[in-house]
Amino acid sequence: MKRITIILSFALALAWSAAAQQWAPAGDRIRTPWAEKVDPSCPLPEYPRPQMVRADWQNLNGLWDYAITPASADAFKAEGKILVPFPVESSLSGVARTVSKDQSLWYERSFTVPAKWKGKDVILHFGAVDWHAEVWLNGVRLGEHKGGYVPFSFNITSALKKKGPQVLRIKVIDPTDLSWIPRGKQVTAPRGIWYTPVTGIWQTVWMEPVAKARIEDYDVVSDIDAGTLTLDIQSSGIQPGDRVVAELIEGGVGYSAEKPGSKVLASADAVGGKAVLKVAEVQTWSPDRPYLYGLRLSVVRKGKVVDAVDAYTAMRKISRETFMADGRKYHGLGLNGKALFQIGPLDQGWWPDGLYTAPTDEALRFDVAKTREWGFNMIRKHIKVEPARWFYWCDAIGIIVWQDMPCIGDHSYFRHHKGYGERTPGSEKAMRNKWNTDAPHTGTECDVPQEWKDNYYREWGDIIRFTRKFPCVAVWVPFNEAWGQFDTKEAVEFTRKLDPTRLINEASGGNYRAAGDILDLHHYPTPAMHYYDIDKINVLGEFGGIGYPEPGHLWQQGSNWGYNGVKKNHEEVISIYEDFIKMLEVFARTGCAAAVYTQTTDVEIEVNGIMTYDRKVIKMDEARLRKANEHVIRTFGTY
């Protein structure tokens, strides 16, 4: 056994060495401490779907052939190697090239299917590909997917060869901001608060064998008042007499679906896909005690389990609750039946070496853990959607999440000047709406063509369906600062229909239409609330932006900026933050229910971060930062 282990270790070392010789980070910009830990033979090796785990799987990350061709090309010749799953523009991809709207990015690799998978269906999974992906296996077209932020998959069983290597090929087109697709902060000409584009595969590619009768997906809703968990389980291949069984497993703080417990607390068969688990002695989830239950879903045939997934969930309630401040009643953000003052950073989720993709899972966890250590209880995930493992870390560590929809517009701020590219015909005109932050019902909506609307709803619907399993998600944000904002009331109704269990922040930063649950104002640099709606939850969706360019840790020299100018040293930064929190407390006394500070890290030339872009320097005294945040939560937190 020892000899086998030594041989295996030697083989892995050889594989890593061979991969390392074909790959190196591109460019000379700053990198995070985790860049050195990237294993080119298998980057991001962790199981990518912690809310639905099967034991047997194969990671397809690593070095692939790539090429950039005209968009019309239907074939390619490899130009080199790219490290998947890092986007082609990133340093960690080993390429660091841009792809125009008139070009295609191609990927190709071969793999073998384990012999023990014979007789099973094989599912090929993509964590996310930005934006339009076409996929072939062994020359057979599997299909396509449009949308840069959610997982998708193909059943590849019929396209597999009986033996030998299987050849996987992918073609990607991504017009970024030169079109109408959801793309968040990506622009073809980075500047100010707009960042480098992200094209192609940017999350883990993997495959798994599954039984013909299997669990496909599920949704779960907790009711802490009734003490129940209601599951909607989607399955396929079910035969008469088969049972679909849901079991609640004893968990605990830090519970992981990858290390499931064994004590079954409740069990129920799904009838028509529905199962209700009765939870005795409910233990609720909160930032102070993020208790997670295990969840096991199985297909049972004649007493034998033919398919099973291990997952996790939580008992918690999101609601609007009333609180008293200075003798008056206000509406607050409720967690488990009590109003909770929520404060957290605006989290862009960008990395200097991986752009959209964190270099390692440890790095992904780091940002979430630091946010909680700093005394925040919430993160506003700003016009980006993270991989499933990021949401898992929020669930496990105890952070409430406000989830933005990635925007489709940006007021054409830089597009009226030569040299910044041209959008597709009509797109600039459609984006030129009026954004008004000074009065609640003014401002105009974008005149968006129906094709754009249909795509927005398709992608937003996919994002909601993907993320609503995660207990940490508490608020949906369909629009930000009127960027591509259209038909707000209809968008709120669409969101509410997909998920009536969470709150909706309809228009963060202005162009409020009184359609959702929340009125959200932005004010830089100081916190300020210049109007209220007595019927809504009133929040400060963005403030702050205390800029400090840390020498030796900058994306580029010069041209760095912050909303509050740039400061001289760390002491000045934390002192201003403490002053801002004192100002915030004044507004909390008059009905402000939450606040979002800009921002977690620097991003490119924007130096508003609590941390530098490379995560190597924290620019505020951490003890003082935590004390200030905990004080405002404690004073105005649970009312």
Rosetta blueprint (number, residue, H / E / L):
1 M L
2 K H
3 R H
4 I H
5 T H
6 I H
7 I H
8 L H
9 S H
10 F H
11 A H
12 L H
13 A H
14 L H
15 A H
16 W H
17 S H
18 A H
19 A H
20 A H
21 Q H
22 Q H
23 W L
24 A L
25 P L
26 A L
27 G L
28 D L
29 R L
30 I L
31 R L
32 T L
33 P H
34 W H
35 A H
36 E H
37 K H
38 V L
39 D L
40 P L
41 S L
42 C L
43 P L
44 L L
45 P L
46 E L
47 Y L
48 P L
49 R L
50 P L
51 Q L
52 M L
53 V E
54 R L
55 A L
56 D L
57 W L
58 Q E
59 N E
60 L L
61 N L
62 G E
63 L E
64 W E
65 D E
66 Y E
67 A E
68 I E
69 T E
70 P E
71 A L
72 S L
73 A L
74 D L
75 A L
76 F L
77 K L
78 A L
79 E L
80 G E
81 K E
82 I E
83 L E
84 V E
85 P L
86 F L
87 P L
88 V L
89 E L
90 S L
91 S L
92 L L
93 S L
94 G L
95 V L
96 A L
97 R L
98 T L
99 V L
100 S L
101 K L
102 D L
103 Q E
104 S E
105 L E
106 W E
107 Y E
108 E E
109 R E
110 S E
111 F E
112 T L
113 V L
114 P L
115 A H
116 K H
117 W H
118 K L
119 G L
120 K L
121 D E
122 V E
123 I E
124 L E
125 H E
126 F E
127 G L
128 A L
129 V E
130 D E
131 W L
132 H E
133 A E
134 E E
135 V E
136 W E
137 L E
138 N L
139 G L
140 V E
141 R E
142 L E
143 G E
144 E E
145 H E
146 K E
147 G L
148 G L
149 Y L
150 V L
151 P L
152 F E
153 S E
154 F E
155 N E
156 I L
157 T H
158 S H
159 A H
160 L L
161 K L
162 K L
163 K L
164 G L
165 P L
166 Q E
167 V E
168 L E
169 R E
170 I E
171 K E
172 V E
173 I E
174 D L
175 P L
176 T H
177 D H
178 L H
179 S L
180 W L
181 I L
182 P L
183 R L
184 G L
185 K L
186 Q E
187 V L
188 T L
189 A L
190 P L
191 R E
192 G L
193 I L
194 W E
195 Y E
196 T L
197 P L
198 V L
199 T L
200 G E
201 I E
202 W L
203 Q L
204 T L
205 V E
206 W E
207 M E
208 E E
209 P E
210 V E
211 A L
212 K L
213 A L
214 R E
215 I E
216 E E
217 D E
218 Y E
219 D E
220 V E
221 V E
222 S E
223 D E
224 I L
225 D L
226 A L
227 G L
228 T E
229 L E
230 T E
231 L E
232 D E
233 I E
234 Q E
235 S E
236 S E
237 G L
238 I L
239 Q L
240 P L
241 G L
242 D L
243 R E
244 V E
245 V E
246 A E
247 E E
248 L E
249 I E
250 E E
251 G E
252 G E
253 V E
254 G L
255 Y L
256 S L
257 A L
258 E L
259 K L
260 P L
261 G L
262 S L
263 K L
264 V E
265 L E
266 A E
267 S E
268 A E
269 D E
270 A L
271 V E
272 G L
273 G L
274 K E
275 A E
276 V E
277 L E
278 K E
279 V L
280 A L
281 E L
282 V L
283 Q L
284 T E
285 W E
286 S L
287 P L
288 D L
289 R L
290 P E
291 Y E
292 L E
293 Y E
294 G E
295 L E
296 R E
297 L E
298 S E
299 V E
300 V E
301 R E
302 K L
303 G L
304 K E
305 V E
306 V E
307 D E
308 A E
309 V E
310 D E
311 A E
312 Y E
313 T E
314 A L
315 M E
316 R L
317 K L
318 I E
319 S E
320 R E
321 E E
322 T E
323 F E
324 M E
325 A E
326 D L
327 G L
328 R E
329 K E
330 Y E
331 H E
332 G E
333 L E
334 G E
335 L E
336 N L
337 G L
338 K E
339 A E
340 L L
341 F L
342 Q E
343 I E
344 G E
345 P E
346 L E
347 D E
348 Q L
349 G L
350 W L
351 W E
352 P L
353 D L
354 G L
355 L E
356 Y L
357 T L
358 A L
359 P L
360 T L
361 D H
362 E H
363 A H
364 L H
365 R H
366 F H
367 D H
368 V H
369 A H
370 K H
371 T H
372 R H
373 E H
374 W L
375 G L
376 F L
377 N L
378 M E
379 I E
380 R E
381 K E
382 H L
383 I L
384 K L
385 V L
386 E L
387 P L
388 A H
389 R H
390 W H
391 F H
392 Y H
393 W H
394 C H
395 D H
396 A H
397 I H
398 G L
399 I L
400 I E
401 V E
402 W E
403 Q E
404 D E
405 M L
406 P L
407 C L
408 I L
409 G L
410 D L
411 H L
412 S L
413 Y L
414 F L
415 R L
416 H L
417 H L
418 K L
419 G L
420 Y L
421 G L
422 E L
423 R L
424 T L
425 P L
426 G L
427 S H
428 E H
429 K H
430 A H
431 M H
432 R L
433 N L
434 K L
435 W L
436 N L
437 T L
438 D L
439 A L
440 P L
441 H L
442 T L
443 G L
444 T L
445 E L
446 C L
447 D L
448 V L
449 P L
450 Q H
451 E H
452 W H
453 K H
454 D H
455 N H
456 Y H
457 Y H
458 R H
459 E H
460 W H
461 G H
462 D H
463 I H
464 I H
465 R H
466 F H
467 T H
468 R L
469 K L
470 F L
471 P L
472 C L
473 V E
474 A E
475 V E
476 W E
477 V E
478 P L
479 F E
480 N E
481 E L
482 A L
483 W L
484 G L
485 Q L
486 F L
487 D L
488 T H
489 K H
490 E H
491 A H
492 V H
493 E H
494 F H
495 T H
496 R H
497 K H
498 L H
499 D L
500 P L
501 T L
502 R L
503 L E
504 I E
505 N L
506 E L
507 A E
508 S E
509 G L
510 G L
511 N L
512 Y L
513 R L
514 A L
515 A L
516 G L
517 D L
518 I E
519 L E
520 D E
521 L E
522 H E
523 H L
524 Y L
525 P L
526 T L
527 P L
528 A L
529 M L
530 H L
531 Y L
532 Y L
533 D L
534 I L
535 D L
536 K L
537 I E
538 N E
539 V E
540 L E
541 G E
542 E E
543 F E
544 G E
545 G L
546 I L
547 G E
548 Y L
549 P L
550 E L
551 P L
552 G L
553 H L
554 L L
555 W L
556 Q L
557 Q L
558 G L
559 S L
560 N L
561 W E
562 G L
563 Y L
564 N L
565 G L
566 V E
567 K L
568 K L
569 N L
570 H H
571 E H
572 E H
573 V H
574 I H
575 S H
576 I H
577 Y H
578 E H
579 D H
580 F H
581 I H
582 K H
583 M H
584 L H
585 E H
586 V H
587 F H
588 A H
589 R L
590 T L
591 G L
592 C L
593 A L
594 A E
595 A E
596 V E
597 Y E
598 T E
599 Q L
600 T L
601 T E
602 D L
603 V E
604 E L
605 I L
606 E E
607 V L
608 N L
609 G L
610 I L
611 M E
612 T L
613 Y L
614 D L
615 R L
616 K L
617 V L
618 I E
619 K L
620 M L
621 D L
622 E H
623 A H
624 R H
625 L H
626 R H
627 K H
628 A H
629 N H
630 E H
631 H H
632 V H
633 I H
634 R H
635 T H
636 F H
637 G L
638 T L
639 Y L
